[in-house]
Amino acid sequence: MMSSTQPIAPWRATCIQMPSQLAARADSPTAARSIIDANVQRAVKLVTEACESQHPPRLVVLPEFAFQGPPHRATVQEWIEKACDSIPGRATAPLQRLAERYRIYIAGNLFERDVRWPGRFFNSCFLIDPRGEVILRYRRINTALWPSPHDFMDDYFAEYGVEGTFPVVDTELGRLAVIACGEIAVPEVSRAFMLRGAEVLLHPTNDEMSAGQEAAKTARAAENMMYVISANVAGPIGFSWDGKVPGGRSRIVDFRGETVAYRQDADETFTVSSLIDVEAQRRARNDLGLGNALLRARWEMYRPLLRDVTCYPPNAFAAQPMTNSAQTQETSAAALQTLLTTGVVRRPATP
């Protein structure tokens, strides 16, 4: 990572809370591409309006699933053929031109295919810099039903190392990382990025209202002393086939865990916006007082627990990529058996 002794002036971050049409509704790859292109143009319109507003941002975050929506019942190969894209690629190209035009950073998320890993797709986050270049790609590890780098962990680490698996980029805005949606509720992911130096965590999300999920956004910011910039979808979430489950609740949380910008409703908007003061955060991380949570971390005590336990089996699809989300039931059953055997989980007295 780069380093600089120059102070970073406070800069503005904006969440683009935008609606998203579902490519899964299309009856062909051509029809799906039309939906994806329309979603991308919607994003371009909103980012443009934000950049030409009274408070133009230096960085914007787009929601998870903003361009394609989730696969719903599609098989892995069906989804690859129907909706997945490369990074960079057709979906990112208009955003790359936009970033260069307005000299901003754009963080987003899409389902990615990669010729390096045939038969797999990834739920991937990306970051575009003011030159219009993709400078970061993070592939979500904790997925619900879809392929993950954990499925072929040894090969993935061999190819990308820790640095490429948990990428952090050093920019004139500070050290930035990106995670998607439900991974905000997995403490180890944000902690891994903090340990790699991340100061601002960008969070494209597509979630329904959940007390736990909302608390996680605040907790990850406070415990890691990092900003969390969380952009959710407008209108219904991607998993809501009937459109009845709303998104909304885009939020920016500072390094003390205080919410500094928030929008409860699921309207289309770019009003969730705030100044980000990285120098104040750096001073807090360097303070010797009790307010510096990082100085009181006793990581050595926890290493034996994490080193010696396996739950969801790694490399479960190393030899052969999964073809259908139903295959995750077998690995989930193996994970449950491990937790039962180790005493982490107990069977209920009644079903």
Secondary structure, 3 states (H helix, E strand, C coil): CCCCCCCCCCEEEEEEECCCCCHHHCCCHHHHHHHHHHHHHHHHHHHHHHHCCCCCCCEEECCCCCCCCCCCCCCHHHHHHHCCECCCCCCCHHHHHHHHHHCCEEEEEEEEECCCCCCCEEEEEEEECCCCCEEEEEECCCCCCCCCHHHHHHHHHHHHHHHHHCCCEEECCEEEEECCHHHHHCHHHHHHHHHCCCCEEEEECCCCCCHHHHHHHHHHHHHHCCEEEEECCCCECCCCCCCCCECCCEEEECCCCCEEEEECCCCCEEEEEEEECHHHHHHHHHCCCCCCHHHHCCHHHCHHHHHHCCCCCCCCCCCCCCCCHHHHHHHHHHHHHHHHHCCCCCCCCCC
